[in-house]
């Protein structure tokens, strides 16, 4: 069976048409995929611009929040320490049978010794009572474990009146 030239031409044209249809389908799929990727890229670009703006806003909010936190940390721990120190001192004065005339706390400072930072409160403690009780009060203030360290700077003692003004620096561990 011999095929004529016309049949071969028709078969050849058919093969070419099938090949062109396959190439067209592959091209169409790639073009659709390219359009889809371009659309996704446009969405991602728009989203990245929005995220960049949001990031800047969030960084500004973080900066403001950090500033507020720093301000709060500078105020509140010192107030809490002062309250705690005041309670301890009144407790010690009561234990020693002394009257503590007044107690006011200046803003604590900090002292760094080696790797440790201490909070330092300088106080003037006007007490009245028996001289022995005043000395006991000084000893307890210096050795009380609730304070990291206490330094008695001066004692102005009035023996006749049973009163003293004691200047102390109380060191506490900085948290």
C-alpha positions, 0 to 999 in steps of 0.5 A: 500500500502506497500512499500518495503525495497528497496523503503525506501532505495532509498528514504533514499538515495535520502534524504541524497543526497538532504541534502548533496547537500544543505550542499555543496551549503551552504559550497560553498557560505560560502567559496566564501564569505570567499574568497571575504572577504579575498580579501577585507581585503587584499585590505584594508590592502594595502590601509591602508599601503598607507594611513599611508604613505600618512598621514605621508607625509601630517603631514610633509607637515602640519608641514612645512606649519605651520612653513612657516605660523609662520614665515610669521605671525612673519614678515608681521603683524609687517610690516603692523602695522609699516606701519599703525603706520607710516601713523598715525604718519605722519598724526598727525605731519602734523595736528600739523604743524610739520616736521618729519625728519625721521621715522624708525621702529625697530622690534616690541616686545610683552608685556603681561599684564594680559590676553592681549598681546600687540605689542610694538614699541619703536620709536624716533621721531625727529620733528621740528616746534613751541613749542606749536605744539610739545606739541600738537603733544605729546598730540595727540600721547598719546591720539590717539584711533588708538593706544591701549596705548602710553607711552612718555618715554622722550622729548629732546626739543630744545626751541631755534631751535624749534625742539625736539626728542620724545622717545615713546613706542606705544602699539597695540593690538596683533591680 
